Amino acid sequence: MTCGAAAGDTALPTSAVRRIALRLFVLAALFAGAGCARAADDDERCREQIQQQPRSAIALCESAYAAAAARNDARAAEDALARRSDAELALGDYAAAAHTLDRVAVLPGANAWESQFRLARRRGMLAYRQGQIAESLTPFRAALALATAHGDARAQGQSWNDIGIALRRTGDLHGALEAFLASLQRKRAAGDEALGALLNNLGDVYRELDDADSARQRYGEALAAFEAGGRTLDAAHAREGLGLLAAEAGDSVASARLYAQAAADYARAGGAGDQLRLAALLVRAALDAGDTDAAAAQAERGAALARQLGQPEPPALVAQRARLLRVSGRLDGVRELLRAALDRAHDDRNARIDLLHELAATSEAGGDSATALKDWRAWHDADVERLKSEHDRRLEQLRVRFDVAEKERRIAALDAENRLRTLELERRAAMQRATVLAALVALLLIVAAVWRWRQRERMRRAVRAAQLADEVERYRREAAALALDRGRLQALLDNAAYAVVALDAAGSIVALNAPAAQRWALAADRTIGTDVRTLLSPDDAARFDAALDDMDECDARVALDLAGLDDATLAPLGGGSGLAVLSFAVDAAAPGGDAIALDADSVEERDVYRRALVELMLASVAAWERSTGKTRMDLASESRIWRITIDEGRLRVRALERYLSLAKLPRRPRWREVLRTVYYVLTECPLEPAEREALKGKLEQVQDAVKRRSLA
């Protein structure tokens, strides 16, 4: 069976492939939907548990944040972290809440003004919750500035409301009233219909300012807004505020009616705690109206609610029950009831004052003058302490207001200072412009002078460059002149009766005669530059390298044992050329008396000549290393003047190193290789002028010594 047939037999129908792909797509969609649903569920549970179970809400909010970050939903991630901060605030962990807000500040898109606005509001709320009221105003006002700069009326309304709440806390009721009214104006302009809470805040401020009519109007507007929005619990709070207004006005019947309506709203909304708190006001209103039966019924209803909630009766309710019993003439057990409530309310100063007042009134009604006097003194001391605390609180509010005013004064002073600095900068800028205009002619003259100087400098550099180019060309010509005349050498070699090969320091063929070319069956004009090792067997190549090292060490002829090459020798070519000569016998030739003497005469070098060679070589190597950052090994490799050998697994340049020490300098130095090295460094290296001149001076010394030696 062929491969094509096998593939055709196992292929699925197109319809089956489509069904499989559709099922996979549906499964992927289900998994994605499940993930989104789980993320949405975490987000909703995080929102619901912030107040009831804040510690659990933190983990849920973090999970919602991770899901939002995974799908690159920056706004959802910001909301999740903001709710986590709310949960940490509910736990009182202000440092963690601040850290979470810092995370919000580095989210993608945090530079948008809306994100900065929301972050500034939350930082203000954090400071407010920590009791840093004056400090909270700074971020609140920063948020207002952002909203104002971008013309967002709704955001301005939110910021003015935040500022009003903070100012009310500082005791600046008039400032708070102005802020709340500004918030109301912006929110109405933005079409915001959720105004109940703001109107309720206005009612509270008007009531604290003893403006009962305005307070009643705002409470009524808040009540209508809450009822229109179906917010039963908030409507109950508004009715409670109206009831307090009626009680303060002495209308006990109206206050009782409003309290009863508020209690019914609390019951419908499931606000059992609010019902229990309101019970004391209901009993008090009934007693003020003289209806002891209604007061007794309300007191019993409050006690039953406390038992249902598993809580002790609130101190205010206990005080009103004691008042009811005292008014009814039933004094038995009242003092014990009040004493128990006092023990529970040791941290509630206002509740203790009401309880002590009722305790003293009960003692007086019982005819126990001494105990009544003692109780009245205790009540008086507690009331004095309350007044003192109230005085301290007002002083603290004044201090906070002073701090706020001082900060605002500093901000205003800084603004004024900035304006003055701006004016001063503008004045200086004008003076600078005048100075620039006045100095323009001088500047043009200076530019012209500089241009002329630069032209002269360019000419000078051009002349210098031309001189350097001539110098380099001359060095190259001299280096070329030092090279061996291959034509003459070739003619000399061709007249020899045996095979001769001229090699450079690296072992490459420089020239060879016809017998040598015939021995290896090579064309003489195509072998120049060929490494002689490639013409030898591996063992012969190793013996050749060893002989080349021996020749360099002893500077004398060395015998070679090469396969197929009889009487092979390796000798240095005289005259300081740096070349070596490989010679071997051919069929009709024998080495010995007829061999050409290629060595130059061995005249003893003078010390001054040898020292000059070493100093020139040292200076050349130093100039190479400093200007290129490379080593002498690189110099030998790139110039191809000096041979590189392997000694015990390491690369060495023994031949070059012998020219760096007077003690190691060969008996017959190859001065041509030294000069070629100097020419190479002068030509290829970016030398400093002083260093180039010094090297040229040493070169001239050696050239003079070579000339004197030649004449001698």
LINFEN-V647414 format. One line per field, one symbol per residue. phi: phi as a letter, one per 40 degrees, with the letter a starting at -180 (. if undefined). psi: psi as a letter, one per 20 degrees, with the letter a starting at -180 (. if undefined). burial: # if it has 16 or more other C-alpha atoms within 10 Angstrom, else .. Layout:
BEGIN
phi: ???
psi: ???
burial: ???
END
This chain:
BEGIN
phi: .ccccccccccccccccccccccccccccccccccccccccccccccccdccbccccccccccccccccccfcccccccccccccccccccgcccccccccccccbcdgcccccccccccccccccccccgccccccccccccccccccbgccccccccccdccccccccgcccccccccccccccccccgcccbdcccccccccccccgbccccccccccccccccccgcccccccccccccccccccgcccccccccccccccccccgccccccccdccccccccccgcccccccccccccccccccgbccddcccccccccccccgbccgcccccccccccbcbbccccccccccccccccccgccccccccccccccccccccccccccccccccccccccccccccccccccccccccccccccccccccccccccccccccccccccccccccccccccccccccccccccccccccccccccccccccccbcbbcbcccgcccaaccdccccbfbcccbbcgccccccbcdccccccccccccccccfacbcbbbcgbcfcbbbcccggcgcbbbbacbdbbbcicccccccccccccccccccccccccccccccccccbgbbccccccccfcbcbbbbfgbcbbccccccbaccccdcbcccccccccccccccbbcccdccccccccccccccccccccccc
psi: prggggghhiqqqhhgghgggggggggghggghgggggghgggghghhjghgmhghhghghhghggghhhjkngghgggghghghghhghijnhghgghhhhhhhjqpjiiqhgghghggghhghghghjjmghhhhghghgghgghghjkohghgggghgggggghhhiimhghggggghhgggghhhikpimjggghgggggghhhjkngghghghhghggggghhjkngghhhgghgghhhggghijnhggggghggggggggghikmhhhgghihhhggggghhijnhghggghghggghhghhikqqpqhhhgghghgghghijnipigghgggghhhhkiingghhggghghgghgghhijngghggghhggggghhghgggghghghggghgghggghgghggggghgghhgghggghgghgghhggggghjgghghgggggggghhghhggghggghgghgggghghhghhhhhqpohgggggghhiqjrppppqahijqphqqrghgghhjlqphijipipphhiirrgghhghggghhggghgilrqpqqnppioqlpqpqqprjkhjrqppqqqagjqpqdhiqpoiqrqmppqqhhgghhgghggghggggghghijrrhghghghhkhqqprpoljqpqmggghhjjphhipqhnqnhhhghhgghgghhiqnqqgghggghhghghgggghgghhgh.
burial: ......................................#..###.##.###..##.##.##########....##################..#.###.##..##....#...###############....############.##.....#####################.#############.......#############....#.##########.###....################...#################....#.################..#.###.##..##.##......##############....#..##.##..##..#.....##############.#....##..##.##..##.............#..##..#...................................................................#..##..#..#.......#..##.######################......#..##..###..#...##.###.###.##..#.####.#...#####################....#.................#############.##.......#.###....#####......#####.####...##.################...#....#..##.##.###.##......
END
